[in-house]
Structures are given as C-alpha cells and as structure tokens.
Amino acid sequence: MGEHLKHAPLVEALLELRWELQQDGESLPARDPAYPLIVGLLYGQVKEGYPCIEALPQSPLPSEVIPFLPTHRFRIGVSEWPFVQIGPGIATLNFTTSYRWERFQAAAEEFIEHLKRAYESAISLRVNSRPM
C-alpha cells in the first residue's frame, strides 16, 4: 500500500462530500443555509495546510443557481495540488501526482473534521437583532 507506482493508473484522486440543501418553498430554489459564510469558516479551519485562496469563475453567481458546484478553492501553493474546494452543498479534496493512499486517507479524515466544525459553526450562529 505504501508503494509509489512509477506509472500510476490514477490521474486524480477525489473525495466529494455533498449535503442536503434546504427547500424553503415549492417555488423557491433549494439553498445551503450556511453558504457563503461556510467559505470563510472552512478557510479558517484549513488555512494552515491550504493557504492559497482561489475564487472560481462561478463564485459571483447566486448560490441558488449553482447548487453542488464549488465556488472557492484552497491550495497548498499557487497552482499546486492537492487542494480543497467548497460551494453550496459541496466540498471536495483533490490529489494528483502527490497521491499516496496513506496521505490521501489522512488528508480526507482531517478535511472531513474541518468541514464538520466549520459547518456546525455556521449553522449554530444566530443573529439577534433588536430595534435601536
């Protein structure tokens, strides 16, 4: 398992996580209640390992029209792999030539924990507004 294959059969190793979107009404599009706040919260969790932020071309679009499409990418370095991505209802971990099962597994487990902490933090936030 720890062996690195000279001519690896993989082009890319990918972990994709999706979660259910919230439907507020029959005629309204489904939405991720944590988006876009989740982008910054996840970055806060992963910035030590993935410090380079890349906004993807679809990032300015309303989240309701791009469900399950990553909008932001966090890389280990400019144009380097591996990276993680986040968008409404989706998060991914992507490896290429640096792939080794043990490294990918450890990064995936860590990424899942970071995502859970970020998402739970976003959903548990409550805005308390009072008239002044």
C-alpha positions, 0 to 999 in steps of 0.5 A: 500500500505504501508503494509509489507506482512509477506509472500510476493508473490514477490521474486524480484522486477525489473525495466529494462530500455533498449535503442536503440543501434546504427547500424553503418553498415549492417555488423557491430554489433549494439553498445551503443555509450556511453558504457563503459564510461556510467559505470563510469558516472552512478557510479558517479551519484549513488555512494552515495546510491550504493557504492559497485562496482561489475564487472560481469563475462561478463564485459571483453567481447566486448560490441558488443557481449553482447548487453542488458546484464549488465556488472557492478553492484552497491550495497548498501553493499557487497552482499546486495540488492537492487542494480543497474546494467548497460551494453550496452543498459541496466540498471536495479534496483533490490529489494528483501526482502527490497521491499516496493512499496513506496521505490521501486517507489522512488528508480526507479524515482531517478535511472531513473534521474541518468541514464538520466544525466549520459547518456546525459553526455556521449553522449554530450562529444566530443573529439577534437583532433588536430595534435601536 
